[in-house]
């Protein structure tokens, strides 16, 4: 049953169901990485809000954020994302584009003033919903490796010897991904003499990931007859988890703010998985394919079909648990009275601390995670200029690869821009974000003599937020 994970994270980043078999490690990365989608103001400044607060969606980043507000506030956000994936495989480049419309943020902060002359001047209760990952992305890899045929014998061929189909014509791999990762945050925060803010958060996490993967290989024999193979796998991951957060914001001197945050591991205590695949037998015996997904092989020379349709009511299913790594964030902000600000966030997570637990003996998998994953450091910078009711914003970020050794995964980096309008107690904000990174993708097992596809990901997002104070 544990081999079911050999095909998981592949469908998201740098491996494939037919390629790298480090599914448990990559599953941990999938659950640990965040592409946090907050308010348009938060997004326009690339999320550099650890020392600022004063934004509804910043409560998850720093639970002390709510106490910065002078008035209660509520906000809601809509976003439109475009995912572009250029896949180059043996000199053939395929352009792919996927769109996603979401409501990634809804929340509020309610501020309560303390009695007169109290040192703790106010308390704030906050709730916020945020989408931390959007898994939507459909793309296709196609080309011809020219030398290698995995499926070169028809399993029903009665000839002696069997007819070999050793001339590759083309290979295609299609990934259809759906789902999202969400967090519901409840915070309680307070302000001491308007110079020290402290807060705590209780976060409830949900992950829903669905994948359909299709592989096609067409080969010919020496008589130009065709052997066509289609292979299909389905996978779903549904998880619930909880985490805690503690943060402070300090004003040591005028116009300077410092923020410190600790976020606990996300304790994913209930992960439910379904799949029609357990393992991939690299031999050509075609034995026990019912446990490996749905395989169809057709030979136009013999007119033979080999088909192993999988019965969906018999999908393999089981449950387990996993802890993601804890996270530390340090922040610094410099304000220019009412004219603007500059903010910097630096965070660190050790992905080697990902821990699989319960149900099965994960000793080997956890040791592999510890020995192959490293610290991930992320730097975020944001700025804002204010001109009465108009605000102009910008930001950038860069994040390291989680692997100790380079595994064809480069830095994830991006930029952001935005504008905001204030009309009495109403704010209307807009943001544009763009990030890009490159990764290699093995559509075959790494032991097979086939080069990986080169993938270039470019993600663009436009978001808008309506908020009001009360």
N, C-alpha and C positions, 0 to 999 in steps of 0.2 A: 504493500500500500504506500510506503514512503516514497517509492520511485515516482509517484504521481507528480511530484514537484520538479521533475527533470525538465518539464516543459513550461514553467511558469513565466519568470521574468523575461525570458526570451521574447515574449510577445510584446514587450514594452520597450526594451532598450537595446542591449548590445549582444544578445544571444539569440537562439532560435530553438524551436522544438526539436529540430533535427541536429542542432549544433551543440553548444556548450551545455554540460549537464550539471551545472552548479546552481540548481534551482532554489535550494533552501537559502543560500547566501543572497542570491539575487532577489528572492522574495522579501528578505529582511530589508534590502535597500529600497524596494518598492514601497514598503510600509513606512519607511523612515524619511524619505525625501518629501519635501513640501514645496509646492508652488503656490504660496499663500495669496489668495485673491480677496483683497479687502475693499475698503471704500476707494473711490476714484482719487481722493487726496492721498491716501495711503499708497496706492499703486503708483501715482505720479512721482512720488518721492522714493520709489523702489523699496518701500517698507522700512525705511530708516527712522523708526519711531521709538526706539527703546528709551531714549532720554527725553522724549517730548510729551507723550501722552496726548490727551485732548482730542483723540480720534476714537470713534466707537469701535472700529475693527482692531485698534491697537491693544485692546484688552487681552487678547490671547498672547500677543508678543510680550507685553509687560502689564501684569494685573494692576499696577499702581496707576495706570493711565486714567482710570475713571475719576480719581480724586483731583485731577488737574482741571476738570470742567468747573466753571462757575455756575452754569445752569444745566438743567437736565436736557438731554439731547437724544434724538432718535434718527436713524438713517436706514436707507435701503438702496441697494446697488443692482444694476443690470450690466451684463457684459457680453460682448461678442468676440469670439476667438477664431483665428484662422491658423491652422497647422499645415505647414508646407514641408514635405519630406522628399528630397531628391535622392533617389537610390541609383548608384552606379555599380553595375555588375558586369565584369568582363567587357568594358568599353561601351556598354549600353546604359544610358541614363533614362530613368523613368521619373517624371514629375508627378507628385501626388499632392492633393489639397483636400482638407477636411475642415468643416465649419462647426462651431458649437455656440449655442446661445444659452446662457445661464443666468440665474439670480443668485450670485455668489455670496451676498452679504445682507443680513437684516439684523438690526440690534438697537439697543438703547442703553443709556446711563441715566439713572435717577439720583440727583444730588440732594442731600439733606444737610441743612446748616445746623451747626451745634449751638448750644445756648451762648448767649453773649459772654465775651471775655474768656471763653474756653480756649485752651492751647490747641486742642484738636478741633480745628475750625469747621470741618465738614466731613461727612461720610458719603460714600457713593456705592450704590448697588448697580451692577451692570449685567446685561445679558447680550450675547452676540452669537449669531450663526455665521460661519464662514466656510467656504469651500477651500480646502487646502491642496487638492489635486483634481485636475480634469483629465481623465484617461482617454477621452475621445480622440481617436486617430485611426484612419484607414489608409493603408498604403500598399503598394505592389512593387515587388522586385522581380525583374525578368532579364533574361540574357541566355548566353550559351557558354558553358565552361570549356567546351570543345574537346575534352579528354576523358571526363569521368561520367559513367552511367551507374547509378545505384541499382535501379530496377532494370536488369538486363536479361532476365529469364522469366517467361510466363509460368506461373505455378501449376497450370493445368496442361502444360505442353507434354505430350506423351512421346515425342520423338526421342530417339537415342542415337547420338547425343541430342540434348535440347538445343533449340535455336537460340544463339546469342544475339542480343541487340546491344551492341557495344559502341554505336555511333551516336553521340549526343546531338540532339536537334535544338532543344531549348529547355530551360527550367524557369518556373515562376513560383513566387511565394507571395501570398496575400495575407495581410493581417487586418482583421476588423476588431477594433477595440472600443469598448464602451464602459461607462461607469465613472465614479467620482469618490473622492475622500472628503469627509466633512467633519467639522468640529463644532460643538455647542458649548459655549463658555459662560460660566457664571462667576462674577467677581464681586469682591467686597474690598473697598479701599478707603483710605482716610488721609487727611492732610494735617500736618503739624506746623502751625504758624506759617503756612503758605511757603515753606521752604524745604519741607521733607514730606514725601508721599510714599505710602506703603500699601501694598495690596496682595491679595491671594486669589487664586483661581481654581475652580474645579471644572475640568474639561471632559466632555463625553464625545468619543470619536466613533465614526461609522465609515466603513470602507466597502464599496461595492464595485467589483471588477469583473467584466465579462469579455471573453475573447473567443473568436472563431478564426482558425488558421487553416489555410489551404495551400497545398503544395502540389505542383504538376511537373512531371518530367516526361518528355517525349524523346524516345530513342529509336533508331532504325537498325536493321540488320544489313548484311552485305548485299541483299537484294532490294534494298530500299523499302521493305515492309516496315510498318510502324508498330511500336509497342508504346501505348499511352498509359500513364499512371496518374491517378488522382488520390490525394491523401488529405483527410480532414480530421481536425481535433477541436474539441470544445472544452472550455475551462471557465469556471466561475469561482470567485473568492468573495465571501461576505463576512465582515468582521465587525465586532463591537469592542470598544476599549475605553479606558479612563486614564486621565493624567492629572497632575497637579502643577501649579505654577506659583512662584513667589517673586515679587519684584519691588524695587524701590527707585524713586527718582529724587535726586538731591539738587539743591541750588546753593553751592558753596559760596559763590560770589555773584554779583549782579551779571545777568546775561549769560551765565554759564550753567548748564545742566548736565548731570551725570546720572546714568541709569545702569542698574545691575539686575539681572534676571536669572533665575534658575527654573528650568522646566524639567520635570521628572520624566522618566521613560513613559511611553504610552504602553500601558498594560493591556494588550489585546488578549483578553481572557477567553474569547470565544470566536475562533475563526472556523467557518464552515466552508468546505471545499467540495465541489462536484467536477468531475471530468470523465471523459470517455477514453482516457489514455493513462497507461501505467508506465510503459517503458518502450524503448525502440530497440529491436533486435537488428543489429547491423548486418547480420548474415542474410543470404537470399533464400532461406528456407521457407519464409512466409508462414511460420508456425505461430499459432496463438494470436493472430492479428485482431481478433475480437477484443482483446484486452488493450489494444494499442490505437484505437480510433477507428475510422472508417477508411478502408482502402479499396480502390477499384482499379483493376488492370485489364486493358483490352489489347488484343493482338489482331490486326486486320489480316495478317497472313493466315492464321488458324481460325479466325472468327470466334475467339474464345474470350469470355468475360470471367473475371475473378472478382467477387464482390463480398465485402464483409460489412454490411450496414450495421451500425450500432443501435441498439434499442434504447431510446432515451430514458424510459422508466428504470432501466438498469444502470444508470450512471453511477460511477463509483463515488462514494461520499464518506467523509470523515471529518473530525474536529480536532483542533489542537490550539495551542496558545503561543504567544510570542511577545517579548518586550523589545521596544525600540530603544536607541541610546538616549540618555539624558542630554540636555542642552544648556550651555552657559552663554550668556550674552552680556557684553559690556558696551555702553553707549556714551557718546559725548555730543553735546549740542551747544552751539553758540547762537544766541538770538541778538537781533539788532532792534531792540524795542518793538515797535509796531511795524517795522519796515521789512522784516524777513528773518530768515534763519538758515543755518547750515547744520546738518546732523549726520553723524557717522555711527554705524553699528558694526560690531565685530562679534561673531558667534562661532562656537566650536562644538562639534559632536564627535564622539569616537564610535565609528560604525563597528569596530571590533567588539563592542559591548552588546550588540544585538544578541538576544538569547531566545532560542526555541525551547519550548518546554511542554511537559505533560503529554499524556497519551502514548508517546513513543520514546524510545531511547535516542536522544539527539546528541549524544556525546561527540561523535565524529563530526557532525555538521557544525556544532558550536565551536569545536576546535578549529575547523576550517575557516569559519567566520573570523575568529580571533587572529588567525595567522595570515589572513589575506586582505583584511579591511583595515583602514587607517582612520586618523582624525580628518574630519572635513571642516575646513575653515571658510567662512563666508564673510565678505566685506560688502557693506551697503552704504551708499552715500546719497543724501537727499538735500534739496535746497528749496527755498520758497521766497519769492519777492512779493510784497504787498503794495498795492497802489489803491488806497481807499477800499472800495468794494471789489476790486479785482486782484486776483492772486495768480502769479505765474510760478510753475513748479517744474523740477527736473530731478533726475536721479540716475544711478547706475549701480550694478552689483556684479560680483564675480565670486564663484563658488568652486572649490576644489573637487577633484575626483575622489571617490571613497576607497579606491584600490591602493594597496601598498605598492604594487608593481603596475606599471602602465599596461592597461588592458584595452588600449585603443579608445579610451574615454578621456576627452579633454575637458578643460574648464567650461563650466556653464556661465555665460556672461550675458548681460543685457543692459538696456537703457530704457528710460521712461521720461515722458513729458506730460504736462497737464495744465489746466486752467480752472480757476474757481471764481464764482460770483456770489456775493453776499447781498441779500435784500432783507434788511431788518433781521428777523429771526429765521430766515430760510437761506440755505446754502445749496447751490447747484454746481457740481464739480464734474470735470471730464478728465480722462487720462488715456494715454496711449503707451503701451509697453511692447517691447520687442526683445526676444532673446534668441540666441543661436548657439549650437554646439554640433560637433561631428562625432560619429561613432561607427565602428565596424560591426557588421552583422553577418554571422555565419549561418547560412541557410542549410549547410550540411554539418555533420559532426566534425569537430576540429581534427579528428584523426583521419578524415577522408581528404584526399588531395584536391581540395577545391578552395579557391580564394574567397574571402568574405566579401559581401557587398559593402560599399562605402555609403553611409547615410549622412546626409546633411539636413539637420532639423532647423527650421526657422518658425518660431511661434510669435504671432502678433495678437494683441488684445486691445480692444477699446472698451472702456467702462464709463458709466455715468452714475452719479449718486445724488439723491435728493435727501437732504437732512433738515431738521428744524429743531430749534431750541424752545423750551417751555418752562 
